[in-house]
Structure formats: C-alpha cells, structure tokens
Amino acid sequence: MPLDLSGLVPVTRWECSSCTFRDVTREAAPHSRFHPCAGHGGLTMPMVREGDRVKVSLTERADYLNGEDVPLVDGTPYMNVTTEHADGRTDVAVFAPTAYIDGR
C-alpha cells in the first residue's frame, strides 16, 4: 500500500496588495509567487501570504534609456519593486532591461 503524504504538503494562500488576484500553492520547499498585475499595468508583481501586512512600492528608473527593452506603465519605466514586510524583512525584485544589438 502506497504511503499517503498529502497531509504533509502545506497549502499557502497568496494575495496581491495591488489588485484582486488570489492564488494557492501546495509546496513544501520555500517559494514565492509573482503574477502579471492588473493594478500595475501588467508588471510582474510579487504576491504575499494572505493576511500579511506589507508595503509594495515601485522604483522609477533613474538612469537613461538607450533603446533597451524595459517595463513601462503609462510610459513610465520602472527598475524594481520593493516589498516591505511588517516584521522588518525587505524583498526586492529587479526588472532587468533586455539589451539587444542591431547587426546591420
């Protein structure tokens, strides 16, 4: 008879602090969750565990753009999203620009 380990896999409920998107994961290893956020023009934004108090902020790019492909929301380029947790932890996800070359 196979061993049933289904009760050992934790269920994590996720929510977005900027839109109404919700999700559920079932994974024992540490993990995080992101989604294309309707509240931020489709940017890939972090989700937090349901009920966590956080402050999520976007940082505008401070450098100049030279043809790089960077995420824009209403014409504004962003370089990262910061999540500040109530317990003092801070997470940062960087939107790295995509460089390309013109071979002409």
N, C-alpha and C positions, 0 to 999 in steps of 0.2 A: 504494500500500500504506500503511495507517494506521501511524502511529508508536506503538510499544508503550512506554508509560511506567509500566507496572505495577511494575517493579522499583525505581522512584524513590519510591514512596509507602511511608513507614516503617510498620512494624507495632509498635504499643505494646500490651504486655500489662499489664493492671491487676489489682490485688487490693485487697480490703478488709482493714484491720488488725483489724476487729471482728467479722467473720463469714467465711463461706466463699465469698462471691460473687467470681467472676472474670469478666473481660471482655477483649475485644480490639478495638482501633480501628485503622483504616487512614486516617490523615490527615496531610498534610504540614504544615499550619498548627499553631502552638502551641494546645493544647487541654487540658482537664481532664475528669474523669469523676466523676459522682456516681451514687448509687443509693439506693433505699429499703432501709435496713439492718435485717436481721432481728435483729442483735445489739444494736441500739439502738431497739427498738420501732417500727421503720418510719420513723425520722427520715431525711431525705435527707442521707447522709453522703458525704464525699469518698473517692475511691479513689486509690491511689498506684501508681506504676510498680512492677511486680513486682520484688521484691528490695530496694526502698528501705527504709531503716530510718527509721521515723517514730514520733512520739508524737502520738496523736489524743486530744483532750480536749473535753468538753462544758462549757459555762458555764451555770449556772443563772441565770434572770432575777433581777436584783437590784431591779427596780422592781415596783410593784404592778400587778395586772391589773384592768382596769375594763371587762370584757366583751369584750376583744379576743380574736381567734381566734389562739392561739399553739400551737406544737407541744408536746405533753405526752408524757412517757414515764412510765408508772406514776404519773400525777398530778403529776409534777414538770415545770414549764415551763422550757424552755431558750431561750437567746438567741443562741448561736453555737456553732460547732465550730471548734477550732483544730488545725492540723496543723503540728507542728514537725519539720522535716527535719534529718537528721544534719549537713548542710553549713551549717546556721545559718539557712536560709530559714524563714519562718513564713507560712502561709496561714490566712486566717480567712473562714469563710462565715457570714453572719448570717441568722438566721431572723426576718425582719421580721414583726411582728404585722399581722394584717389588721384594719383598722378598719372599722366599719360604722355606719350611722345607722338609728335607728328613726323612721320617718316618721309615726308616729301622732300 
